Amino acid sequence: MSAMTATGRPLLNRRLAEFGTTVFAEMSALAVRTGSINLGQGFPDTDGPEAVREAAVRALREGLGNQYPPGPGIPELRAAVAAHQRRFHGLEYDPETEVLVTAGATEAIAAALLALVEPGDEVIALEPYYDSYAACIAMAGGTRVPVTLRPGTDGGRPVYRLDPDELRAAVTPRTRLILLNTPHNPTGTVLTREELTAIAALAVERDLLVVTDEVYEHLVFDGEHVPVASLPGMRGRTVTISSAGKTFSFTGWKVGWVTGAPELVAAVRSAKQYLTYVSAGPFQYAVAEALALPDEYYTALREDLRAKRDLLAAGLEAAGFTVYRPAGTYFVTTDIRPLGEKDGVAFCRALPERCGVVAVPNAVFYDRAEEGAHFVRFAFCKRTAKLREAIERLSDLRKHL
């Protein structure tokens, strides 16, 4: 079928015209076609806890969630999310009015933006940003305003940091909300308490909403995760989003959640009910059990990924990359210029044939692609043996310097 009607009008509406196939689909297809190790897309190559998987099987067999679950999510999961927020962050939420279950964090972001943004409103997003943010802002009719995390050094170590003055300068009378992500994908930055306090003060001063994607909240290796909603003046203006996928390694289940003040959650629910209505019935019961796992589980997850981060970061440094060792998340950002390369997109498209490894170019996470042109992201949420094999393959890059 043609991409246009007989009258010449494009089939895809203009708000989404700039969005085609995601880079993750392109690179994953490239990995399959070339038989490469896929360090592009951020999904684990092993399942999460057996007890959690068995909880899902038990729910299926007992007929729990096989029919439509309640629209806001099953009571057991909403109570578990509230207990999790209290246990880890000291935040109190009413499971009845302040917790909403969604089809992963991606739907939560879409529903929040569709609910809270009017056409013409400006939405500030920290650039580089996960690709769905731009699409969701567009679907809501908003105008995205990027504020760029800048690469630099801290004690000689490559890092990305937020410039609070640049953020403040981006706010205009049309600004509706700030869309945050911490720990941050793709850079691996964990926003500091000082940075978040500055954001919170600005939001209170200018009466802005904040939507915060905190799906990597348990994957912090350096520093601390500070929920934005815990800061002064923020509980009533913050929509907090998280999910089970990254914490429990069941990304295909697509179970996420929103927490916030009753009026914010009600607004998000109004949009969400016309997207999926409900989803993942049996898995909701399993995730409710997963959230109650002991502290030892969360510690072991973090330490396992910390070791994998260190392994891959060291291997990438040895291969000739400049490495931005992440403070959190699944991902390592690298600079390819020491390898004599400048175009990250071309580099990633050629890498499978050169080395049998797939990565993702950071340029796709920027409005201004030139800002990220020479940066490339690798995922380390893979088996150690696979990471070692990828490092061995990437070592061939050194031979061509």
C-alpha positions, -999 to 999 in steps of 0.1 A, spaced: 0 0 0 12 35 -8 22 58 21 -3 83 6 -39 83 -3 -51 90 -38 -54 127 -29 -18 128 -19 -24 131 18 1 110 39 -14 81 57 6 87 89 -6 118 107 19 147 108 25 145 145 41 111 140 57 117 106 92 119 120 89 85 138 95 53 118 109 20 128 127 22 161 164 19 162 160 -11 185 140 -30 159 165 -22 132 195 -32 153 179 -63 166 170 -74 131 206 -67 121 218 -90 150 196 -118 138 206 -114 102 243 -114 110 243 -138 139 259 -111 161 258 -107 198 231 -82 205 243 -56 230 219 -30 215 185 -36 231 182 -36 269 166 -69 277 182 -97 298 190 -130 281 180 -150 312 147 -151 331 141 -136 365 135 -155 398 119 -189 394 96 -182 423 81 -153 405 77 -173 373 60 -200 392 37 -174 408 25 -165 372 20 -202 364 0 -206 396 -22 -176 388 -29 -190 353 -39 -224 367 -61 -209 394 -79 -187 369 -65 -155 385 -64 -127 359 -75 -148 329 -104 -125 325 -104 -87 327 -87 -76 359 -99 -43 375 -91 -13 354 -67 3 380 -49 -30 385 -56 -59 409 -58 -49 446 -29 -72 455 -5 -54 431 -16 -19 440 -10 -28 477 24 -43 468 34 -11 449 24 11 478 43 -12 502 74 -10 479 73 28 479 71 29 516 98 2 521 124 16 498 116 53 496 96 62 527 67 74 505 31 68 515 5 61 488 -31 49 491 -34 18 470 -70 27 462 -65 62 449 -28 68 443 -16 37 425 -24 27 389 -12 -4 371 -2 0 334 11 -20 304 47 -13 313 63 20 318 59 29 282 21 30 284 24 49 317 44 76 300 20 78 271 -10 80 294 6 106 316 14 128 287 -19 123 269 -37 132 301 -16 162 313 -5 179 281 -27 202 259 -18 208 223 9 236 223 21 229 258 59 226 261 74 195 277 110 197 288 129 164 284 165 156 293 184 149 261 195 122 251 162 106 259 145 72 253 128 73 219 92 68 231 94 101 250 95 121 218 67 101 202 44 104 233 49 141 235 40 143 198 9 122 202 -2 145 230 2 175 207 29 189 229 62 206 219 93 189 232 121 212 245 153 193 250 178 201 278 210 183 271 230 163 296 266 174 287 295 150 286 324 161 308 347 148 335 346 144 373 379 138 389 392 128 354 363 103 350 340 108 320 305 116 331 273 133 320 258 161 341 228 184 340 233 222 339 206 237 361 210 271 345 203 256 311 172 239 325 159 271 340 165 290 308 143 264 289 112 272 310 88 295 293 52 305 301 41 276 278 60 250 298 36 224 313 59 197 327 94 183 330 99 147 319 127 132 339 145 98 338 168 88 366 187 66 366 190 78 330 189 58 298 211 60 277 238 78 296 237 58 328 236 91 348 220 91 382 209 126 390 223 138 423 202 150 452 215 185 444 204 183 408 170 170 417 166 196 444 172 223 418 147 207 395 121 205 423 127 241 433 121 252 397 90 231 394 75 247 426 85 282 416 70 279 381 41 256 390 52 228 368 43 192 368 70 165 367 67 131 351 95 109 362 106 75 348 123 56 375 124 21 360 161 16 369 155 26 405 171 -6 419 200 -6 394 222 22 410 259 13 414 273 47 424 255 73 444 218 70 454 184 70 438 164 100 451 127 98 441 116 133 429 83 129 448 102 127 481 115 163 477 98 193 493 68 205 474 69 177 449 45 150 461 14 168 447 29 177 414 49 145 405 38 114 385 62 86 394 65 57 369 83 24 374 79 -12 362 87 -48 369 106 -55 337 141 -42 347 139 -51 383 128 -87 379 141 -95 343 106 -102 329 105 -74 303 80 -93 282 53 -92 309 49 -54 305 37 -47 340 42 -11 351 27 14 375 21 50 383 20 66 418 10 101 426 -16 123 443 -52 112 437 -60 139 412 -29 131 391 -35 94 391 -72 99 382 -61 120 352 -36 94 340 -62 67 345 -87 86 323 -62 83 294 -49 48 302 -84 33 302 -87 41 265 -53 27 256 -51 -9 268 -79 -7 294 -63 -36 312 -34 -60 306 -12 -88 319 -38 -102 343 -20 -133 357 14 -115 356 0 -88 380 -4 -115 407 32 -126 401 46 -91 403 28 -85 435 47 -114 450 80 -103 434 78 -68 450 78 -85 484 111 -104 477 137 -99 505 164 -72 504 189 -99 495 173 -103 461 177 -66 452 212 -65 465 222 -96 445 207 -81 413 225 -49 418 259 -65 425 256 -89 396 249 -61 372 277 -40 388 302 -68 380 289 -70 344 291 -32 341 328 -33 352 336 -62 329 321 -46 298 335 -11 306 370 -25 310 367 -45 278 355 -14 259 383 7 272 408 -20 262 392 -20 227 399 17 223 367 34 233 364 63 257 339 49 283 314 67 303 311 42 332 274 44 342 263 51 377 231 31 370 210 13 344 219 -15 320 239 6 296 275 19 289 279 49 266 311 52 247 329 77 225 341 63 192 364 91 182 395 74 197 389 46 172 391 71 144 353 71 139 329 101 140 295 87 127 279 65 154 250 54 131 274 43 104 297 27 130 268 6 145 255 -5 111 290 -17 102 299 -32 135 281 -65 131 301 -73 99 333 -60 114 331 -77 149 298 -97 152 285 -73 179 254 -50 178 252 -16 196 230 14 193 240 49 181 231 76 207 224 101 179 188 87 177 182 98 213 188 135 204 167 162 187 201 176 176 217 145 163 251 161 161 252 163 199 253 125 200 269 117 167 300 101 180 285 82 210 274 46 210 256 26 237 262 -10 247 239 -31 271 255 -53 297 223 -71 310 236 -103 294 252 -135 306 288 -131 316 300 -156 290 282 -136 263 298 -104 275 332 -120 275 327 -132 239 316 -98 228 347 -82 244 369 -107 226 352 -98 193 354 -61 199 392 -64 207 396 -67 169 389 -30 166 423 -23 182 440 -41 153 428 -15 129 440 16 147 
